[in-house]
Amino acid sequence: MSSGIAWESRLETALERARSEDKHVLLDFSAAPM
Amino acid sequence: MPVRVHVRNQADEFKRLGERYGVQWTPTILVIDSSGQERHRVEGFLPVQDFLAQLELGLAHSDFARSKFAEAERGYREVVKRNPETEAAPEALYWAGVARYKASGDAGALSDTAKQFQERYQSSSWAKKASVWARPAQTAASAPH
């Protein structure tokens, strides 16, 4: 089942976007079925 | 910006980031500021409302850590207002008092917080922590004349 969230897989990419948009990153360490 | 690393499907990335942030268990969810600094951590599953409250708490913690105390206080009070039944609420109430004190230098912010904890969340560890801020109750002997 899709969560509807556009998950990024690279932290560095997300941090770059976070810096440009003054946002935070939510980093999920998961073992849930994908 | 949501990032997910999976323990099996992305084993190398999971190991790399897990070592960087000292992650020992799944699920672990981190709120990270744009400099890469961890500001809040949630370990284990939570019901949706509790989880959302933790994320809001993490954002307020991030403001606090960057000395944006007025913004942090607003964030903490929103956590209490929007999620009063969650475990995040008493923690947020505690830190709202600290943030107000940091912003104003007024120790009354702390004693007011202790007073609020006498009326709600009495059994929480945060109430115990705040109890040291309580003004001593006036007795007949100590009351000003």
Backbone of each chain as nested JSON, in Angstrom:
{
  "chains": [
    {"id": "A", "residues": [
      {"number": 1, "name": "MET", "atoms": {"N": [0.846, -1.195, 0.0], "CA": [0.0, 0.0, 0.0], "C": [0.88, 1.243, 0.0]}},
      {"number": 2, "name": "SER", "atoms": {"N": [0.61, 2.184, -0.863], "CA": [1.409, 3.404, -0.918], "C": [0.997, 4.354, 0.2]}},
      {"number": 3, "name": "SER", "atoms": {"N": [1.997, 5.027, 0.815], "CA": [1.697, 5.966, 1.881], "C": [1.306, 7.327, 1.323]}},
      {"number": 4, "name": "GLY", "atoms": {"N": [1.568, 7.554, 0.016], "CA": [1.287, 8.857, -0.56], "C": [2.367, 9.881, -0.275]}},
      {"number": 5, "name": "ILE", "atoms": {"N": [3.402, 9.484, 0.42], "CA": [4.512, 10.379, 0.741], "C": [5.624, 10.163, -0.271]}},
      {"number": 6, "name": "ALA", "atoms": {"N": [6.168, 11.267, -0.782], "CA": [7.274, 11.166, -1.742], "C": [8.583, 11.048, -0.976]}},
      {"number": 7, "name": "TRP", "atoms": {"N": [8.943, 9.82, -0.636], "CA": [10.148, 9.599, 0.162], "C": [11.395, 9.799, -0.692]}},
      {"number": 8, "name": "GLU", "atoms": {"N": [12.321, 10.531, -0.167], "CA": [13.651, 10.667, -0.754], "C": [14.512, 9.561, -0.149]}},
      {"number": 9, "name": "SER", "atoms": {"N": [15.487, 9.078, -0.899], "CA": [16.347, 8.024, -0.357], "C": [17.739, 8.53, -0.017]}},
      {"number": 10, "name": "ARG", "atoms": {"N": [18.079, 9.74, -0.459], "CA": [19.411, 10.277, -0.153], "C": [19.275, 11.456, 0.797]}},
      {"number": 11, "name": "LEU", "atoms": {"N": [19.89, 11.335, 1.961], "CA": [19.814, 12.4, 2.958], "C": [20.412, 13.702, 2.424]}},
      {"number": 12, "name": "GLU", "atoms": {"N": [21.543, 13.595, 1.74], "CA": [22.219, 14.814, 1.284], "C": [21.338, 15.619, 0.323]}},
      {"number": 13, "name": "THR", "atoms": {"N": [20.598, 14.93, -0.525], "CA": [19.679, 15.616, -1.437], "C": [18.595, 16.344, -0.655]}},
      {"number": 14, "name": "ALA", "atoms": {"N": [18.064, 15.672, 0.34], "CA": [17.01, 16.283, 1.157], "C": [17.546, 17.469, 1.954]}},
      {"number": 15, "name": "LEU", "atoms": {"N": [18.788, 17.355, 2.444], "CA": [19.367, 18.464, 3.212], "C": [19.568, 19.692, 2.322]}},
      {"number": 16, "name": "GLU", "atoms": {"N": [19.962, 19.469, 1.092], "CA": [20.126, 20.593, 0.16], "C": [18.794, 21.299, -0.042]}},
      {"number": 17, "name": "ARG", "atoms": {"N": [17.754, 20.514, -0.249], "CA": [16.422, 21.116, -0.421], "C": [15.985, 21.802, 0.864]}},
      {"number": 18, "name": "ALA", "atoms": {"N": [16.274, 21.184, 1.997], "CA": [15.887, 21.776, 3.274], "C": [16.571, 23.13, 3.468]}},
      {"number": 19, "name": "ARG", "atoms": {"N": [17.825, 23.209, 3.069], "CA": [18.549, 24.481, 3.217], "C": [17.938, 25.556, 2.33]}},
      {"number": 20, "name": "SER", "atoms": {"N": [17.583, 25.199, 1.11], "CA": [17.066, 26.205, 0.176], "C": [15.644, 26.623, 0.531]}},
      {"number": 21, "name": "GLU", "atoms": {"N": [14.927, 25.759, 1.236], "CA": [13.53, 26.069, 1.551], "C": [13.295, 26.311, 3.037]}},
      {"number": 22, "name": "ASP", "atoms": {"N": [14.394, 26.379, 3.811], "CA": [14.301, 26.606, 5.256], "C": [13.351, 25.607, 5.916]}},
      {"number": 23, "name": "LYS", "atoms": {"N": [13.577, 24.352, 5.604], "CA": [12.743, 23.276, 6.157], "C": [13.615, 22.322, 6.974]}},
      {"number": 24, "name": "HIS", "atoms": {"N": [12.976, 21.33, 7.533], "CA": [13.672, 20.259, 8.243], "C": [13.555, 18.961, 7.449]}},
      {"number": 25, "name": "VAL", "atoms": {"N": [14.37, 18.01, 7.848], "CA": [14.314, 16.679, 7.235], "C": [13.82, 15.691, 8.275]}},
      {"number": 26, "name": "LEU", "atoms": {"N": [12.892, 14.85, 7.853], "CA": [12.437, 13.737, 8.685], "C": [13.134, 12.493, 8.136]}},
      {"number": 27, "name": "LEU", "atoms": {"N": [13.983, 11.892, 8.95], "CA": [14.752, 10.727, 8.501], "C": [14.218, 9.485, 9.199]}},
      {"number": 28, "name": "ASP", "atoms": {"N": [13.69, 8.562, 8.409], "CA": [13.034, 7.357, 8.924], "C": [13.928, 6.144, 8.689]}},
      {"number": 29, "name": "PHE", "atoms": {"N": [14.403, 5.558, 9.763], "CA": [15.132, 4.291, 9.68], "C": [14.082, 3.191, 9.838]}},
      {"number": 30, "name": "SER", "atoms": {"N": [13.851, 2.453, 8.771], "CA": [12.681, 1.577, 8.728], "C": [13.048, 0.123, 8.473]}},
      {"number": 31, "name": "ALA", "atoms": {"N": [12.229, -0.765, 9.01], "CA": [12.293, -2.176, 8.668], "C": [10.932, -2.655, 8.182]}},
      {"number": 32, "name": "ALA", "atoms": {"N": [10.036, -1.71, 7.949], "CA": [8.676, -2.054, 7.549], "C": [8.665, -2.615, 6.134]}},
      {"number": 33, "name": "PRO", "atoms": {"N": [7.728, -3.511, 5.832], "CA": [7.621, -4.02, 4.461], "C": [7.426, -2.885, 3.478]}},
      {"number": 34, "name": "MET", "atoms": {"N": [8.141, -2.954, 2.355], "CA": [8.036, -1.878, 1.354], "C": [7.244, -2.351, 0.145]}}
    ]},
    {"id": "B", "residues": [
      {"number": 1, "name": "MET", "atoms": {"N": [10.817, 17.409, 4.441], "CA": [11.57, 16.598, 3.493], "C": [11.703, 15.185, 4.064]}},
      {"number": 2, "name": "PRO", "atoms": {"N": [10.868, 14.254, 3.668], "CA": [10.945, 12.906, 4.236], "C": [11.988, 12.039, 3.53]}},
      {"number": 3, "name": "VAL", "atoms": {"N": [12.831, 11.425, 4.331], "CA": [13.847, 10.503, 3.809], "C": [13.645, 9.174, 4.52]}},
      {"number": 4, "name": "ARG", "atoms": {"N": [13.641, 8.094, 3.752], "CA": [13.516, 6.775, 4.375], "C": [14.683, 5.908, 3.918]}},
      {"number": 5, "name": "VAL", "atoms": {"N": [15.314, 5.258, 4.89], "CA": [16.314, 4.248, 4.561], "C": [15.851, 2.939, 5.191]}},
      {"number": 6, "name": "HIS", "atoms": {"N": [15.892, 1.89, 4.377], "CA": [15.37, 0.594, 4.813], "C": [16.508, -0.339, 5.191]}},
      {"number": 7, "name": "VAL", "atoms": {"N": [16.31, -1.05, 6.284], "CA": [17.373, -1.872, 6.852], "C": [17.84, -2.966, 5.894]}},
      {"number": 8, "name": "ARG", "atoms": {"N": [16.951, -3.474, 5.041], "CA": [17.359, -4.531, 4.103], "C": [17.503, -4.0, 2.684]}},
      {"number": 9, "name": "ASN", "atoms": {"N": [16.508, -3.245, 2.231], "CA": [16.522, -2.807, 0.832], "C": [17.607, -1.773, 0.535]}},
      {"number": 10, "name": "GLN", "atoms": {"N": [18.028, -1.037, 1.558], "CA": [19.095, -0.033, 1.393], "C": [20.128, -0.242, 2.503]}},
      {"number": 11, "name": "ALA", "atoms": {"N": [20.638, -1.457, 2.544], "CA": [21.473, -1.843, 3.69], "C": [22.699, -0.951, 3.856]}},
      {"number": 12, "name": "ASP", "atoms": {"N": [23.352, -0.606, 2.753], "CA": [24.576, 0.204, 2.863], "C": [24.263, 1.6, 3.39]}},
      {"number": 13, "name": "GLU", "atoms": {"N": [23.216, 2.205, 2.827], "CA": [22.839, 3.558, 3.264], "C": [22.324, 3.542, 4.707]}},
      {"number": 14, "name": "PHE", "atoms": {"N": [21.591, 2.481, 5.02], "CA": [21.093, 2.336, 6.397], "C": [22.276, 2.271, 7.366]}},
      {"number": 15, "name": "LYS", "atoms": {"N": [23.298, 1.497, 7.014], "CA": [24.466, 1.343, 7.893], "C": [25.221, 2.678, 8.013]}},
      {"number": 16, "name": "ARG", "atoms": {"N": [25.404, 3.334, 6.873], "CA": [26.153, 4.605, 6.873], "C": [25.459, 5.648, 7.75]}},
      {"number": 17, "name": "LEU", "atoms": {"N": [24.163, 5.841, 7.508], "CA": [23.441, 6.861, 8.273], "C": [23.174, 6.401, 9.706]}},
      {"number": 18, "name": "GLY", "atoms": {"N": [22.978, 5.09, 9.857], "CA": [22.767, 4.567, 11.205], "C": [23.971, 4.806, 12.095]}},
      {"number": 19, "name": "GLU", "atoms": {"N": [25.147, 4.659, 11.537], "CA": [26.37, 4.919, 12.321], "C": [26.527, 6.414, 12.592]}},
      {"number": 20, "name": "ARG", "atoms": {"N": [26.2, 7.215, 11.596], "CA": [26.329, 8.669, 11.764], "C": [25.458, 9.187, 12.906]}},
      {"number": 21, "name": "TYR", "atoms": {"N": [24.23, 8.63, 12.991], "CA": [23.294, 9.141, 13.994], "C": [23.112, 8.202, 15.187]}},
      {"number": 22, "name": "GLY", "atoms": {"N": [23.872, 7.114, 15.217], "CA": [23.807, 6.224, 16.376], "C": [22.467, 5.539, 16.524]}},
      {"number": 23, "name": "VAL", "atoms": {"N": [21.93, 5.076, 15.406], "CA": [20.615, 4.418, 15.436], "C": [20.784, 2.934, 15.762]}},
      {"number": 24, "name": "GLN", "atoms": {"N": [19.993, 2.466, 16.734], "CA": [20.137, 1.098, 17.234], "C": [18.906, 0.239, 16.984]}},
      {"number": 25, "name": "TRP", "atoms": {"N": [17.819, 0.842, 16.506], "CA": [16.559, 0.117, 16.479], "C": [15.67, 0.701, 15.406]}},
      {"number": 26, "name": "THR", "atoms": {"N": [14.73, -0.109, 14.916], "CA": [13.733, 0.425, 13.991], "C": [12.341, 0.238, 14.597]}},
      {"number": 27, "name": "PRO", "atoms": {"N": [11.396, 1.128, 14.276], "CA": [11.699, 2.356, 13.552], "C": [12.342, 3.402, 14.458]}},
      {"number": 28, "name": "THR", "atoms": {"N": [13.253, 4.142, 13.888], "CA": [13.756, 5.356, 14.528], "C": [13.539, 6.491, 13.547]}},
      {"number": 29, "name": "ILE", "atoms": {"N": [12.905, 7.538, 14.017], "CA": [12.63, 8.699, 13.175], "C": [13.33, 9.905, 13.785]}},
      {"number": 30, "name": "LEU", "atoms": {"N": [14.115, 10.581, 12.967], "CA": [14.849, 11.749, 13.435], "C": [14.305, 13.003, 12.771]}},
      {"number": 31, "name": "VAL", "atoms": {"N": [14.206, 14.072, 13.542], "CA": [13.958, 15.401, 12.981], "C": [15.323, 16.073, 12.896]}},
      {"number": 32, "name": "ILE", "atoms": {"N": [15.718, 16.422, 11.688], "CA": [17.065, 16.932, 11.423], "C": [16.943, 18.325, 10.83]}},
      {"number": 33, "name": "ASP", "atoms": {"N": [17.743, 19.253, 11.335], "CA": [17.69, 20.595, 10.735], "C": [18.533, 20.612, 9.46]}},
      {"number": 34, "name": "SER", "atoms": {"N": [18.49, 21.743, 8.771], "CA": [19.091, 21.776, 7.436], "C": [20.616, 21.681, 7.47]}},
      {"number": 35, "name": "SER", "atoms": {"N": [21.21, 21.818, 8.673], "CA": [22.663, 21.636, 8.784], "C": [23.019, 20.165, 9.013]}},
      {"number": 36, "name": "GLY", "atoms": {"N": [22.011, 19.323, 9.142], "CA": [22.255, 17.906, 9.385], "C": [22.251, 17.538, 10.856]}},
      {"number": 37, "name": "GLN", "atoms": {"N": [21.965, 18.516, 11.722], "CA": [21.97, 18.285, 13.17], "C": [20.652, 17.651, 13.621]}},
      {"number": 38, "name": "GLU", "atoms": {"N": [20.759, 16.566, 14.358], "CA": [19.562, 15.942, 14.927], "C": [18.964, 16.839, 15.994]}},
      {"number": 39, "name": "ARG", "atoms": {"N": [17.649, 17.063, 15.912], "CA": [16.962, 17.888, 16.904], "C": [15.962, 17.118, 17.742]}},
      {"number": 40, "name": "HIS", "atoms": {"N": [15.521, 15.957, 17.236], "CA": [14.563, 15.165, 18.003], "C": [14.566, 13.745, 17.465]}},
      {"number": 41, "name": "ARG", "atoms": {"N": [14.238, 12.795, 18.353], "CA": [14.295, 11.38, 17.995], "C": [13.056, 10.666, 18.524]}},
      {"number": 42, "name": "VAL", "atoms": {"N": [12.455, 9.855, 17.681], "CA": [11.344, 8.994, 18.088], "C": [11.757, 7.556, 17.802]}},
      {"number": 43, "name": "GLU", "atoms": {"N": [11.784, 6.747, 18.839], "CA": [12.137, 5.332, 18.664], "C": [10.91, 4.479, 18.965]}},
      {"number": 44, "name": "GLY", "atoms": {"N": [10.581, 3.572, 18.054], "CA": [9.419, 2.709, 18.24], "C": [8.176, 3.303, 17.605]}},
      {"number": 45, "name": "PHE", "atoms": {"N": [7.186, 2.428, 17.431], "CA": [5.927, 2.856, 16.814], "C": [5.089, 3.667, 17.791]}},
      {"number": 46, "name": "LEU", "atoms": {"N": [4.373, 4.633, 17.269], "CA": [3.429, 5.424, 18.049], "C": [2.129, 5.548, 17.267]}},
      {"number": 47, "name": "PRO", "atoms": {"N": [1.007, 5.693, 17.968], "CA": [-0.231, 6.034, 17.268], "C": [-0.066, 7.359, 16.519]}},
      {"number": 48, "name": "VAL", "atoms": {"N": [-0.891, 7.556, 15.514], "CA": [-0.709, 8.696, 14.609], "C": [-0.631, 10.025, 15.361]}},
      {"number": 49, "name": "GLN", "atoms": {"N": [-1.613, 10.258, 16.261], "CA": [-1.65, 11.558, 16.926], "C": [-0.399, 11.774, 17.783]}},
      {"number": 50, "name": "ASP", "atoms": {"N": [0.036, 10.72, 18.446], "CA": [1.252, 10.835, 19.266], "C": [2.473, 11.105, 18.386]}},
      {"number": 51, "name": "PHE", "atoms": {"N": [2.502, 10.43, 17.239], "CA": [3.63, 10.618, 16.335], "C": [3.667, 12.052, 15.798]}},
      {"number": 52, "name": "LEU", "atoms": {"N": [2.516, 12.547, 15.368], "CA": [2.47, 13.916, 14.846], "C": [2.873, 14.922, 15.922]}},
      {"number": 53, "name": "ALA", "atoms": {"N": [2.435, 14.654, 17.157], "CA": [2.8, 15.545, 18.26], "C": [4.313, 15.542, 18.48]}},
      {"number": 54, "name": "GLN", "atoms": {"N": [4.928, 14.374, 18.343], "CA": [6.379, 14.289, 18.494], "C": [7.094, 15.094, 17.411]}},
      {"number": 55, "name": "LEU", "atoms": {"N": [6.565, 15.047, 16.194], "CA": [7.194, 15.824, 15.116], "C": [7.092, 17.32, 15.396]}},
      {"number": 56, "name": "GLU", "atoms": {"N": [5.917, 17.753, 15.863], "CA": [5.757, 19.167, 16.203], "C": [6.706, 19.55, 17.333]}},
      {"number": 57, "name": "LEU", "atoms": {"N": [6.835, 18.645, 18.292], "CA": [7.759, 18.884, 19.407], "C": [9.188, 19.033, 18.88]}},
      {"number": 58, "name": "GLY", "atoms": {"N": [9.542, 18.196, 17.922], "CA": [10.879, 18.259, 17.345], "C": [11.154, 19.587, 16.659]}},
      {"number": 59, "name": "LEU", "atoms": {"N": [10.162, 20.122, 15.972], "CA": [10.351, 21.412, 15.305], "C": [10.527, 22.529, 16.331]}},
      {"number": 60, "name": "ALA", "atoms": {"N": [9.766, 22.442, 17.414], "CA": [9.921, 23.447, 18.479], "C": [11.303, 23.319, 19.127]}},
      {"number": 61, "name": "HIS", "atoms": {"N": [11.747, 22.083, 19.346], "CA": [13.097, 21.872, 19.889], "C": [14.154, 22.481, 18.969]}},
      {"number": 62, "name": "SER", "atoms": {"N": [13.923, 22.39, 17.685], "CA": [14.891, 22.947, 16.741], "C": [14.956, 24.464, 16.878]}},
      {"number": 63, "name": "ASP", "atoms": {"N": [13.8, 25.11, 16.989], "CA": [13.794, 26.558, 17.227], "C": [14.519, 26.881, 18.534]}},
      {"number": 64, "name": "PHE", "atoms": {"N": [14.234, 26.112, 19.557], "CA": [14.865, 26.343, 20.864], "C": [16.391, 26.237, 20.747]}},
      {"number": 65, "name": "ALA", "atoms": {"N": [16.841, 25.199, 20.052], "CA": [18.287, 24.962, 19.936], "C": [18.984, 26.092, 19.191]}},
      {"number": 66, "name": "ARG", "atoms": {"N": [18.222, 26.786, 18.332], "CA": [18.8, 27.915, 17.582], "C": [18.492, 29.25, 18.268]}},
      {"number": 67, "name": "SER", "atoms": {"N": [18.138, 29.161, 19.553], "CA": [17.868, 30.347, 20.388], "C": [16.704, 31.184, 19.874]}},
      {"number": 68, "name": "LYS", "atoms": {"N": [15.813, 30.586, 19.097], "CA": [14.601, 31.279, 18.654], "C": [13.512, 30.954, 19.68]}},
      {"number": 69, "name": "PHE", "atoms": {"N": [13.653, 31.6, 20.848], "CA": [12.858, 31.167, 21.997], "C": [11.375, 31.525, 21.865]}},
      {"number": 70, "name": "ALA", "atoms": {"N": [11.075, 32.677, 21.287], "CA": [9.658, 33.041, 21.132], "C": [8.957, 32.068, 20.184]}},
      {"number": 71, "name": "GLU", "atoms": {"N": [9.631, 31.743, 19.07], "CA": [9.059, 30.782, 18.125], "C": [8.921, 29.401, 18.779]}},
      {"number": 72, "name": "ALA", "atoms": {"N": [9.953, 29.042, 19.538], "CA": [9.915, 27.737, 20.208], "C": [8.738, 27.675, 21.175]}},
      {"number": 73, "name": "GLU", "atoms": {"N": [8.543, 28.745, 21.953], "CA": [7.441, 28.731, 22.909], "C": [6.104, 28.575, 22.194]}},
      {"number": 74, "name": "ARG", "atoms": {"N": [5.94, 29.284, 21.085], "CA": [4.687, 29.149, 20.321], "C": [4.502, 27.705, 19.859]}},
      {"number": 75, "name": "GLY", "atoms": {"N": [5.584, 27.115, 19.385], "CA": [5.505, 25.732, 18.924], "C": [5.152, 24.783, 20.049]}},
      {"number": 76, "name": "TYR", "atoms": {"N": [5.789, 24.963, 21.187], "CA": [5.497, 24.088, 22.329], "C": [4.039, 24.233, 22.764]}},
      {"number": 77, "name": "ARG", "atoms": {"N": [3.558, 25.459, 22.816], "CA": [2.171, 25.658, 23.284], "C": [1.172, 25.085, 22.275]}},
      {"number": 78, "name": "GLU", "atoms": {"N": [1.53, 25.113, 20.999], "CA": [0.676, 24.482, 19.992], "C": [0.602, 22.965, 20.202]}},
      {"number": 79, "name": "VAL", "atoms": {"N": [1.744, 22.387, 20.587], "CA": [1.743, 20.94, 20.851], "C": [0.755, 20.621, 21.963]}},
      {"number": 80, "name": "VAL", "atoms": {"N": [0.788, 21.406, 23.032], "CA": [-0.108, 21.161, 24.171], "C": [-1.559, 21.361, 23.747]}},
      {"number": 81, "name": "LYS", "atoms": {"N": [-1.788, 22.438, 22.986], "CA": [-3.157, 22.78, 22.595], "C": [-3.747, 21.733, 21.654]}},
      {"number": 82, "name": "ARG", "atoms": {"N": [-2.93, 21.29, 20.69], "CA": [-3.455, 20.399, 19.647], "C": [-3.413, 18.925, 20.035]}},
      {"number": 83, "name": "ASN", "atoms": {"N": [-2.541, 18.596, 20.981], "CA": [-2.347, 17.176, 21.323], "C": [-2.321, 16.975, 22.834]}},
      {"number": 84, "name": "PRO", "atoms": {"N": [-3.36, 17.439, 23.528], "CA": [-3.286, 17.47, 25.0], "C": [-3.217, 16.101, 25.654]}},
      {"number": 85, "name": "GLU", "atoms": {"N": [-3.646, 15.063, 24.935], "CA": [-3.668, 13.73, 25.543], "C": [-2.412, 12.923, 25.247]}},
      {"number": 86, "name": "THR", "atoms": {"N": [-1.467, 13.499, 24.538], "CA": [-0.267, 12.748, 24.169], "C": [0.845, 12.97, 25.201]}},
      {"number": 87, "name": "GLU", "atoms": {"N": [1.833, 12.08, 25.159], "CA": [2.977, 12.239, 26.069], "C": [3.837, 13.432, 25.679]}},
      {"number": 88, "name": "ALA", "atoms": {"N": [3.674, 13.901, 24.465], "CA": [4.43, 15.083, 24.044], "C": [3.949, 16.33, 24.781]}},
      {"number": 89, "name": "ALA", "atoms": {"N": [2.682, 16.322, 25.216], "CA": [2.096, 17.534, 25.79], "C": [2.802, 17.993, 27.072]}},
      {"number": 90, "name": "PRO", "atoms": {"N": [2.974, 17.119, 28.078], "CA": [3.667, 17.608, 29.277], "C": [5.112, 18.02, 29.006]}},
      {"number": 91, "name": "GLU", "atoms": {"N": [5.761, 17.327, 28.101], "CA": [7.125, 17.735, 27.749], "C": [7.119, 19.12, 27.119]}},
      {"number": 92, "name": "ALA", "atoms": {"N": [6.143, 19.341, 26.236], "CA": [6.038, 20.643, 25.574], "C": [5.69, 21.745, 26.576]}},
      {"number": 93, "name": "LEU", "atoms": {"N": [4.827, 21.414, 27.538], "CA": [4.456, 22.41, 28.547], "C": [5.687, 22.837, 29.352]}},
      {"number": 94, "name": "TYR", "atoms": {"N": [6.512, 21.856, 29.69], "CA": [7.75, 22.137, 30.433], "C": [8.663, 23.08, 29.626]}},
      {"number": 95, "name": "TRP", "atoms": {"N": [8.894, 22.695, 28.371], "CA": [9.833, 23.471, 27.565], "C": [9.262, 24.825, 27.161]}},
      {"number": 96, "name": "ALA", "atoms": {"N": [7.928, 24.932, 27.103], "CA": [7.328, 26.248, 26.844], "C": [7.71, 27.214, 27.956]}},
      {"number": 97, "name": "GLY", "atoms": {"N": [7.686, 26.707, 29.19], "CA": [8.092, 27.556, 30.31], "C": [9.55, 27.937, 30.234]}},
      {"number": 98, "name": "VAL", "atoms": {"N": [10.384, 26.987, 29.872], "CA": [11.813, 27.278, 29.751], "C": [12.06, 28.296, 28.634]}},
      {"number": 99, "name": "ALA", "atoms": {"N": [11.368, 28.106, 27.514], "CA": [11.55, 29.016, 26.382], "C": [11.126, 30.435, 26.753]}},
      {"number": 100, "name": "ARG", "atoms": {"N": [10.003, 30.535, 27.499], "CA": [9.55, 31.88, 27.914], "C": [10.575, 32.511, 28.863]}},
      {"number": 101, "name": "TYR", "atoms": {"N": [11.105, 31.692, 29.762], "CA": [12.125, 32.194, 30.686], "C": [13.366, 32.646, 29.914]}},
      {"number": 102, "name": "LYS", "atoms": {"N": [13.793, 31.848, 28.943], "CA": [14.974, 32.197, 28.151], "C": [14.753, 33.498, 27.381]}},
      {"number": 103, "name": "ALA", "atoms": {"N": [13.528, 33.68, 26.886], "CA": [13.237, 34.875, 26.093], "C": [13.114, 36.115, 26.957]}},
      {"number": 104, "name": "SER", "atoms": {"N": [12.612, 35.946, 28.174], "CA": [12.263, 37.109, 29.002], "C": [13.196, 37.321, 30.18]}},
      {"number": 105, "name": "GLY", "atoms": {"N": [13.843, 36.266, 30.643], "CA": [14.643, 36.367, 31.87], "C": [13.786, 36.422, 33.117]}},
      {"number": 106, "name": "ASP", "atoms": {"N": [12.487, 36.247, 32.948], "CA": [11.547, 36.344, 34.062], "C": [11.341, 34.962, 34.686]}},
      {"number": 107, "name": "ALA", "atoms": {"N": [11.838, 34.798, 35.909], "CA": [11.705, 33.504, 36.582], "C": [10.245, 33.148, 36.851]}},
      {"number": 108, "name": "GLY", "atoms": {"N": [9.368, 34.148, 36.767], "CA": [7.944, 33.868, 36.936], "C": [7.427, 32.902, 35.884]}},
      {"number": 109, "name": "ALA", "atoms": {"N": [8.1, 32.876, 34.731], "CA": [7.685, 31.933, 33.682], "C": [7.827, 30.496, 34.175]}},
      {"number": 110, "name": "LEU", "atoms": {"N": [8.848, 30.268, 35.002], "CA": [9.072, 28.921, 35.517], "C": [8.078, 28.581, 36.628]}},
      {"number": 111, "name": "SER", "atoms": {"N": [7.88, 29.535, 37.539], "CA": [6.93, 29.249, 38.623], "C": [5.509, 29.121, 38.088]}},
      {"number": 112, "name": "ASP", "atoms": {"N": [5.179, 29.883, 37.055], "CA": [3.856, 29.725, 36.432], "C": [3.705, 28.335, 35.824]}},
      {"number": 113, "name": "THR", "atoms": {"N": [4.794, 27.855, 35.235], "CA": [4.75, 26.511, 34.639], "C": [4.563, 25.457, 35.719]}},
      {"number": 114, "name": "ALA", "atoms": {"N": [5.286, 25.619, 36.815], "CA": [5.123, 24.666, 37.922], "C": [3.68, 24.66, 38.407]}},
      {"number": 115, "name": "LYS", "atoms": {"N": [3.076, 25.834, 38.446], "CA": [1.685, 25.927, 38.889], "C": [0.753, 25.196, 37.919]}},
      {"number": 116, "name": "GLN", "atoms": {"N": [1.035, 25.334, 36.628], "CA": [0.202, 24.626, 35.641], "C": [0.32, 23.116, 35.817]}},
      {"number": 117, "name": "PHE", "atoms": {"N": [1.51, 22.67, 36.177], "CA": [1.691, 21.229, 36.383], "C": [0.985, 20.733, 37.649]}},
      {"number": 118, "name": "GLN", "atoms": {"N": [0.619, 21.624, 38.524], "CA": [-0.162, 21.192, 39.686], "C": [-1.605, 20.923, 39.293]}},
      {"number": 119, "name": "GLU", "atoms": {"N": [-1.993, 21.424, 38.098], "CA": [-3.378, 21.276, 37.654], "C": [-3.542, 20.232, 36.558]}},
      {"number": 120, "name": "ARG", "atoms": {"N": [-2.45, 19.889, 35.867], "CA": [-2.548, 18.882, 34.799], "C": [-1.219, 18.147, 34.663]}},
      {"number": 121, "name": "TYR", "atoms": {"N": [-1.305, 16.952, 34.156], "CA": [-0.12, 16.112, 33.937], "C": [0.663, 15.886, 35.225]}},
      {"number": 122, "name": "GLN", "atoms": {"N": [-0.062, 15.812, 36.363], "CA": [0.623, 15.712, 37.663], "C": [1.512, 14.478, 37.771]}},
      {"number": 123, "name": "SER", "atoms": {"N": [1.131, 13.408, 37.08], "CA": [1.889, 12.163, 37.228], "C": [3.052, 12.048, 36.237]}},
      {"number": 124, "name": "SER", "atoms": {"N": [3.229, 13.057, 35.41], "CA": [4.298, 12.973, 34.412], "C": [5.648, 13.297, 35.042]}},
      {"number": 125, "name": "SER", "atoms": {"N": [6.69, 12.79, 34.426], "CA": [8.037, 13.107, 34.913], "C": [8.327, 14.596, 34.76]}},
      {"number": 126, "name": "TRP", "atoms": {"N": [7.666, 15.231, 33.795], "CA": [7.894, 16.665, 33.563], "C": [7.335, 17.493, 34.707]}},
      {"number": 127, "name": "ALA", "atoms": {"N": [6.244, 17.006, 35.305], "CA": [5.703, 17.7, 36.479], "C": [6.704, 17.639, 37.636]}},
      {"number": 128, "name": "LYS", "atoms": {"N": [7.334, 16.483, 37.779], "CA": [8.344, 16.36, 38.842], "C": [9.508, 17.309, 38.583]}},
      {"number": 129, "name": "LYS", "atoms": {"N": [9.931, 17.379, 37.335], "CA": [11.052, 18.266, 36.999], "C": [10.695, 19.725, 37.253]}},
      {"number": 130, "name": "ALA", "atoms": {"N": [9.453, 20.077, 36.94], "CA": [9.02, 21.467, 37.101], "C": [8.745, 21.821, 38.559]}},
      {"number": 131, "name": "SER", "atoms": {"N": [8.593, 20.801, 39.404], "CA": [8.181, 21.075, 40.788], "C": [9.199, 21.933, 41.537]}},
      {"number": 132, "name": "VAL", "atoms": {"N": [10.459, 21.873, 41.12], "CA": [11.475, 22.679, 41.81], "C": [11.301, 24.173, 41.539]}},
      {"number": 133, "name": "TRP", "atoms": {"N": [10.488, 24.498, 40.538], "CA": [10.267, 25.908, 40.208], "C": [9.129, 26.525, 41.018]}},
      {"number": 134, "name": "ALA", "atoms": {"N": [8.397, 25.667, 41.735], "CA": [7.207, 26.173, 42.428], "C": [7.609, 27.149, 43.521]}},
      {"number": 135, "name": "ARG", "atoms": {"N": [6.841, 28.212, 43.609], "CA": [7.053, 29.134, 44.729], "C": [6.592, 28.437, 45.996]}},
      {"number": 136, "name": "PRO", "atoms": {"N": [7.316, 28.572, 47.098], "CA": [6.84, 27.962, 48.337], "C": [5.492, 28.546, 48.728]}},
      {"number": 137, "name": "ALA", "atoms": {"N": [4.609, 27.651, 49.169], "CA": [3.289, 28.118, 49.601], "C": [3.444, 29.036, 50.808]}},
      {"number": 138, "name": "GLN", "atoms": {"N": [2.705, 30.116, 50.765], "CA": [2.782, 31.041, 51.897], "C": [2.048, 30.459, 53.099]}},
      {"number": 139, "name": "THR", "atoms": {"N": [2.674, 30.554, 54.204], "CA": [2.012, 30.162, 55.438], "C": [1.717, 31.433, 56.222]}},
      {"number": 140, "name": "ALA", "atoms": {"N": [0.946, 31.264, 57.252], "CA": [0.607, 32.439, 58.074], "C": [1.879, 33.085, 58.611]}},
      {"number": 141, "name": "ALA", "atoms": {"N": [2.877, 32.223, 58.921], "CA": [4.095, 32.75, 59.513], "C": [4.945, 33.494, 58.49]}},
      {"number": 142, "name": "SER", "atoms": {"N": [4.877, 33.016, 57.205], "CA": [5.752, 33.625, 56.21], "C": [5.06, 34.698, 55.381]}},
      {"number": 143, "name": "ALA", "atoms": {"N": [3.744, 34.813, 55.525], "CA": [3.012, 35.788, 54.729], "C": [3.441, 37.2, 55.109]}},
      {"number": 144, "name": "PRO", "atoms": {"N": [3.557, 38.071, 54.092], "CA": [3.943, 39.45, 54.404], "C": [2.86, 40.14, 55.218]}},
      {"number": 145, "name": "HIS", "atoms": {"N": [3.282, 41.041, 56.072], "CA": [2.328, 41.747, 56.921], "C": [2.073, 43.14, 56.373]}}
    ]}
  ]
}
